[in-house]
């Protein structure tokens, strides 16, 4: 299944968040989103680059993604036709830039699937028509503010709560949420690599609260110390930033550095690599779930489809559109009984709304092939 690309549009859009989102590495109040539109002889495909404005979550950032796409990745595409697997192979010589690679590969895959009349979920191997949804709650100014936010999300129907933590904002907020909402609440925490092994005793205090997992407590590049920490905690360790490929996942599993993996497709270079990690983890009895990067409806559609694969046994961060945006660029994803429906239309199954898209667009660039 190949298609010939006539050109690619890189579109920047500005998406204000409904509320500031604070993590251990910074505060976001808006998203500078890069959209990739691949135009082929048979139609077009869309994708979203998950890179943030600044290189804080990882080394990638939006301006860098635009630069590497324009100067290296797009020019490397074969002129006589391409398929998603070809995209991965031809981009492999370029080190890193997985989020940019993911956007390009996903847009090509969307174009091909739209032309074939096949949905993203069907192509990836989705086993469900809807997925349970959790929500990620940022670091707040006070515990009462946090409790109010959690109560609101539970009222909306979210089935799992994830609390962002950092040194000085960990045990007390977790204790408050557990005491307020009870032991039945599915609760987990995410440190975004904010701790070191010196903090093991502090992290061990979280064992008292029956958490599903503690996500990425230590540095991204330190699987060995994660393995050491795992022996000191009862709470399962989940890796996020540390896993950039199926090779990384295999190493983490072999070392005992984690018992759960958060698969973010953009972080690992695309949905095909994400599926490889899913298959590897499932074969080794490792639970996986789908993380989020504050995506618009374009990225969310693909994530929801991925989260419907059989190995995704924990609720992901695939929140409804209104969690982040007052107006999404696609028809909004709406939570129903704590779940989101998996799109069934061709490709991603969603389209940008032209009027909304034009309103939030800050720049476009067309690259002919």
Order of alpha helices (4+ residues) and beta strands (2+ residues): beta-beta-beta-alpha-alpha-alpha-alpha-beta-beta-alpha-beta-alpha-beta-alpha-beta-alpha-beta-alpha-beta-alpha-alpha-beta-alpha-beta-alpha-beta
